[in-house]
Amino acid sequence: MSSAVDRHRARSGWRPPSPSHIDLHSHSCRSDGILTPSDLASSAAAAGIRLLAITDHDTLAGVRELRASGETPAGLEVLPGIELNSVVTEPAALGEGEVHVLGIGVDPDDEELEAALAQQRERRRARFDLMVDRLRQLGMSVDGALEQQQEERATTDEDALGRPRIARALIACGYATSVEDAFEKHLSKGRPAYVPRLGLNAVESIRAIRRAGGLASLAHFAEAPANLGFLRELQAAGLNGLEVYYRAYDQGTVGLLKDVATRLGLVMTGGTDYHGDTETYADAHAQLYVPDSCEAPLRGAMTSLAASSPQG
């Protein structure tokens, strides 16, 4: 739930010039989405997507589950992906002190990456428990609602727990009216139940993605034009993509990010960042424009990265 998302959600009536066939940023119930991996894939295919990256936060469980099920719709290619919530201390003005790095086309069987993800998930669980405990201390216990979530869909050790789950529990208990409201009142930086994130920093995230043969793309970073020095530092560590086409961006923001990506030689990526709390996948897809011209540079970069990775 990035502040950049909120700031750019107004689109001034702009509509995509054509339906998108590419979505490189989506979430299943294995992190903080609503849909199962198979339902997410089916919904994307029904909307016209033919190239989908499932990029759950800090887990590849959704990708593995979909592959094991054999339920990928005909005509849809699913790329194994990841979104790593990464701690940063500079620039100090960045939101809650973190950026999100997408790993597109990572090897889902890479043991080193999985070890890093397991550690990320442990830190997530610790943070999750601390926030739930703070809510108890504030007289807003959500234990019953969380137990109900567990009954409806069992959480495994490979699931990445995050604030949206707590937000949904707050809604169920009547303490918030929406996920956004829960973040605004209780779960964001400066709010009473907020706990800072611990885990990989941005450089460590990028290196983990690259070692696993993936393309590392900075997600929903509308602040890019004002932080070129920071981007160059990440690029030196292996960053090779920038999410230029994001469904919450207006045309002006997309134009500025295209210029940044071109100047720095970064692959342009794009996606819905679909979670599903207030809309169907079709609703989200209707706001997305990722031109088909993004596919060839993406595939070219992925081929080069796979060939140069330790596994390659």
Secondary structure per residue as TSV (DSSP state, phi and psi in degrees):
chain	resnum	aa	ss	phi	psi
A	1	M	-	360.0	76.1
A	2	S	-	-76.7	144.7
A	3	S	H	-64.1	-29.7
A	4	A	H	-63.1	-36.3
A	5	V	H	-60.3	-48.9
A	6	D	H	-62.0	-41.6
A	7	R	H	-67.6	-25.5
A	8	H	T	-112.0	17.6
A	9	R	-	-73.0	-29.1
A	10	A	-	-71.6	129.7
A	11	R	-	-117.7	6.8
A	12	S	T	52.7	35.5
A	13	G	T	79.9	1.6
A	14	W	-	-67.5	140.3
A	15	R	-	-126.6	144.6
A	16	P	-	-57.2	140.5
A	17	P	S	-69.4	-21.2
A	18	S	S	-158.2	157.2
A	19	P	-	-63.5	142.9
A	20	S	-	-85.4	142.1
A	21	H	-	-107.6	-1.2
A	22	I	E	-127.1	131.9
A	23	D	E	-140.2	109.9
A	24	L	-	-106.5	20.9
A	25	H	-	-155.9	101.5
A	26	S	B	-151.9	160.0
A	27	H	-	-131.9	140.1
A	28	S	-	-106.9	-178.5
A	29	C	T	-68.8	-7.0
A	30	R	T	-77.3	-10.4
A	31	S	T	-125.7	-103.5
A	32	D	T	-119.7	22.8
A	33	G	-	-90.0	178.1
A	34	I	S	-101.2	-39.8
A	35	L	S	-82.4	149.6
A	36	T	-	-66.5	159.4
A	37	P	H	-55.7	-41.1
A	38	S	H	-68.7	-37.8
A	39	D	H	-68.4	-36.8
A	40	L	H	-62.9	-46.3
A	41	A	H	-63.0	-42.8
A	42	S	H	-64.3	-40.9
A	43	S	H	-66.3	-39.8
A	44	A	H	-65.2	-44.7
A	45	A	H	-62.1	-41.2
A	46	A	H	-64.3	-27.8
A	47	A	H	-83.8	-8.0
A	48	G	T	107.9	4.2
A	49	I	-	-74.9	135.6
A	50	R	S	-118.1	-12.4
A	51	L	E	-133.1	109.0
A	52	L	E	-122.7	132.2
A	53	A	E	-108.4	121.9
A	54	I	E	-88.2	115.4
A	55	T	-	-121.7	62.5
A	56	D	-	-63.3	151.5
A	57	H	B	-68.1	119.1
A	58	D	T	58.7	22.2
A	59	T	-	-155.0	144.9
A	60	L	-	-107.3	14.4
A	61	A	H	-60.8	-38.6
A	62	G	H	-65.0	-42.5
A	63	V	H	-62.0	-45.6
A	64	R	H	-64.2	-40.7
A	65	E	H	-61.9	-43.8
A	66	L	H	-64.8	-43.6
A	67	R	H	-62.1	-42.0
A	68	A	H	-67.4	-30.7
A	69	S	H	-74.5	-24.5
A	70	G	T	67.9	22.6
A	71	E	-	-104.7	21.2
A	72	T	-	-70.8	124.2
A	73	P	-	-62.0	148.5
A	74	A	T	-60.6	137.9
A	75	G	T	87.7	-3.6
A	76	L	-	-110.4	128.1
A	77	E	E	-103.6	125.9
A	78	V	E	-107.2	121.2
A	79	L	E	-91.5	133.6
A	80	P	E	-69.3	128.1
A	81	G	E	-140.9	174.2
A	82	I	E	-152.5	150.7
A	83	E	E	-124.6	117.8
A	84	L	E	-101.9	116.3
A	85	N	E	-75.1	115.9
A	86	S	E	-120.9	132.0
A	87	V	E	-77.9	137.5
A	88	V	-	-134.5	147.6
A	89	T	-	-107.8	-24.1
A	90	E	S	-134.6	137.9
A	91	P	S	-67.1	138.5
A	92	A	T	-65.8	-20.3
A	93	A	T	-80.1	-3.0
A	94	L	S	-75.8	104.2
A	95	G	T	33.0	-117.2
A	96	E	T	-97.8	21.1
A	97	G	S	76.9	34.3
A	98	E	E	-151.1	154.8
A	99	V	E	-127.3	161.8
A	100	H	E	-114.2	128.9
A	101	V	E	-113.9	122.4
A	102	L	E	-85.6	137.0
A	103	G	E	-112.4	107.3
A	104	I	E	-104.4	125.4
A	105	G	S	80.0	25.5
A	106	V	-	-70.2	158.1
A	107	D	-	-78.3	112.1
A	108	P	T	-68.6	-9.8
A	109	D	T	-104.5	10.2
A	110	D	-	-71.3	117.3
A	111	E	H	-69.5	-36.5
A	112	E	H	-66.7	-41.5
A	113	L	H	-64.2	-43.5
A	114	E	H	-63.0	-36.1
A	115	A	H	-63.7	-40.9
A	116	A	H	-66.5	-39.0
A	117	L	H	-67.3	-38.6
A	118	A	H	-61.9	-39.5
A	119	Q	H	-67.7	-39.0
A	120	Q	H	-59.7	-43.6
A	121	R	H	-67.3	-35.8
A	122	E	H	-61.7	-42.6
A	123	R	H	-68.0	-35.1
A	124	R	H	-61.3	-46.0
A	125	R	H	-62.5	-41.2
A	126	A	H	-62.6	-44.2
A	127	R	H	-64.8	-43.0
A	128	F	H	-56.3	-49.3
A	129	D	H	-63.7	-38.4
A	130	L	H	-64.1	-40.4
A	131	M	H	-68.7	-39.3
A	132	V	H	-63.0	-39.7
A	133	D	H	-66.1	-38.9
A	134	R	H	-62.7	-39.0
A	135	L	H	-64.0	-38.9
A	136	R	H	-59.1	-45.9
A	137	Q	H	-63.4	-26.2
A	138	L	T	-86.7	2.5
A	139	G	T	79.3	22.9
A	140	M	-	-126.5	59.7
A	141	S	-	-63.1	134.0
A	142	V	-	-117.3	17.6
A	143	D	H	-57.3	-45.2
A	144	G	H	-61.9	-42.2
A	145	A	H	-66.9	-37.7
A	146	L	H	-67.9	-37.1
A	147	E	H	-63.6	-38.3
A	148	Q	H	-64.9	-40.1
A	149	Q	H	-59.0	-42.7
A	150	Q	H	-65.0	-38.2
A	151	E	H	-66.6	-36.9
A	152	E	H	-74.3	-35.4
A	153	R	S	-152.2	103.9
A	154	A	-	-59.4	134.0
A	155	T	-	-87.7	134.5
A	156	T	-	-108.0	172.9
A	157	D	T	-65.6	-20.1
A	158	E	T	-87.8	-7.7
A	159	D	S	-77.0	143.0
A	160	A	-	-100.3	111.3
A	161	L	-	-81.2	136.7
A	162	G	-	-145.0	177.1
A	163	R	H	-60.1	-32.7
A	164	P	H	-57.5	-32.7
A	165	R	H	-66.0	-40.1
A	166	I	H	-66.7	-39.0
A	167	A	H	-60.0	-42.8
A	168	R	H	-65.7	-34.1
A	169	A	H	-67.9	-38.6
A	170	L	H	-62.2	-38.6
A	171	I	H	-64.4	-46.5
A	172	A	H	-60.5	-30.9
A	173	C	T	-90.5	-0.7
A	174	G	T	84.1	13.2
A	175	Y	S	-92.2	-6.1
A	176	A	-	-153.9	157.7
A	177	T	S	-101.4	-15.3
A	178	S	S	-160.6	169.0
A	179	V	H	-60.0	-44.0
A	180	E	H	-61.2	-41.0
A	181	D	H	-64.4	-40.3
A	182	A	H	-63.2	-41.0
A	183	F	I	-65.2	-45.6
A	184	E	I	-63.4	-40.3
A	185	K	I	-86.5	-35.3
A	186	H	I	-128.3	-32.1
A	187	L	I	-113.1	-6.7
A	188	S	S	-89.0	166.7
A	189	K	T	-54.7	130.4
A	190	G	T	91.3	-9.1
A	191	R	S	-92.5	160.1
A	192	P	T	-63.1	-28.3
A	193	A	T	-101.8	7.3
A	194	Y	-	-73.3	138.7
A	195	V	-	-129.6	129.0
A	196	P	-	-60.9	152.3
A	197	R	-	-82.1	145.3
A	198	L	-	-120.7	150.4
A	199	G	S	149.1	-160.1
A	200	L	-	-59.9	144.4
A	201	N	B	-88.3	176.0
A	202	A	H	-62.3	-41.8
A	203	V	H	-65.3	-43.3
A	204	E	H	-62.2	-39.3
A	205	S	H	-63.2	-46.8
A	206	I	H	-60.7	-44.7
A	207	R	H	-65.5	-37.5
A	208	A	H	-64.1	-41.4
A	209	I	H	-64.8	-45.9
A	210	R	H	-66.2	-38.7
A	211	R	H	-63.7	-26.8
A	212	A	T	-91.0	13.8
A	213	G	T	79.8	14.0
A	214	G	-	-97.0	162.7
A	215	L	E	-90.2	126.2
A	216	A	E	-97.1	114.9
A	217	S	E	-123.5	131.6
A	218	L	E	-76.8	124.8
A	219	A	-	-91.2	148.6
A	220	H	S	27.5	56.8
A	221	F	-	-110.0	75.0
A	222	A	T	-65.6	-17.2
A	223	E	T	-77.2	0.6
A	224	A	G	-52.8	-46.7
A	225	P	G	-58.8	-27.8
A	226	A	G	-93.0	1.3
A	227	N	-	-134.8	46.8
A	228	L	H	-64.3	-35.8
A	229	G	H	-61.8	-43.2
A	230	F	H	-62.0	-43.7
A	231	L	H	-62.0	-40.7
A	232	R	H	-64.9	-35.5
A	233	E	H	-63.2	-43.7
A	234	L	H	-67.6	-36.5
A	235	Q	H	-63.7	-38.3
A	236	A	H	-63.6	-27.2
A	237	A	H	-85.4	-8.6
A	238	G	T	125.9	-1.8
A	239	L	-	-59.6	130.0
A	240	N	-	-133.5	14.0
A	241	G	E	-148.0	159.4
A	242	L	E	-140.5	131.1
A	243	E	E	-75.4	98.2
A	244	V	E	-88.8	-40.3
A	245	Y	E	-102.6	102.8
A	246	Y	E	-128.6	133.5
A	247	R	T	-64.5	-16.4
A	248	A	T	-88.4	-6.0
A	249	Y	-	-84.8	143.9
A	250	D	-	-85.5	173.6
A	251	Q	H	-62.6	-35.7
A	252	G	H	-63.2	-43.0
A	253	T	H	-64.7	-43.2
A	254	V	H	-58.8	-43.6
A	255	G	H	-60.3	-43.6
A	256	L	H	-64.7	-40.7
A	257	L	H	-71.8	-34.5
A	258	K	H	-60.5	-41.3
A	259	D	H	-63.6	-42.7
A	260	V	H	-62.4	-47.7
A	261	A	H	-61.1	-40.6
A	262	T	H	-65.7	-44.9
A	263	R	H	-62.6	-37.3
A	264	L	H	-94.7	-5.5
A	265	G	T	71.9	34.4
A	266	L	-	-94.9	141.2
A	267	V	E	-67.3	134.4
A	268	M	E	-87.4	124.4
A	269	T	E	-119.5	171.8
A	270	G	E	-166.9	156.5
A	271	G	E	-175.3	175.9
A	272	T	-	-81.5	-28.1
A	273	D	-	55.9	42.6
A	274	Y	B	-70.4	131.4
A	275	H	-	-117.9	-46.2
A	276	G	-	104.5	11.6
A	277	D	S	-69.3	-36.9
A	278	T	S	-123.7	5.7
A	279	E	S	-157.4	161.2
A	280	T	-	-83.3	167.3
A	281	Y	H	-62.2	-38.0
A	282	A	H	-59.2	-38.6
A	283	D	H	-62.3	-44.8
A	284	A	H	-66.3	-42.0
A	285	H	H	-61.7	-33.8
A	286	A	T	-64.2	-18.7
A	287	Q	T	-98.3	-2.0
A	288	L	-	-97.8	137.9
A	289	Y	-	-136.0	105.2
A	290	V	-	-118.4	107.6
A	291	P	-	-62.6	147.0
A	292	D	G	-59.7	-23.1
A	293	S	G	-64.3	-14.1
A	294	C	G	-72.8	-21.1
A	295	E	H	-68.1	-45.9
A	296	A	H	-62.3	-48.5
A	297	P	H	-61.1	-37.5
A	298	L	H	-62.2	-49.1
A	299	R	H	-65.7	-38.2
A	300	G	H	-61.5	-44.1
A	301	A	H	-65.7	-41.8
A	302	M	H	-64.0	-38.9
A	303	T	H	-62.8	-44.1
A	304	S	H	-64.3	-41.7
A	305	L	H	-66.7	-41.9
A	306	A	H	-62.7	-38.8
A	307	A	H	-68.5	-29.7
A	308	S	H	-96.3	-6.2
A	309	S	S	-75.0	162.2
A	310	P	S	-55.9	-37.1
A	311	Q	-	-69.3	-34.5
A	312	G	-	-68.8	360.0
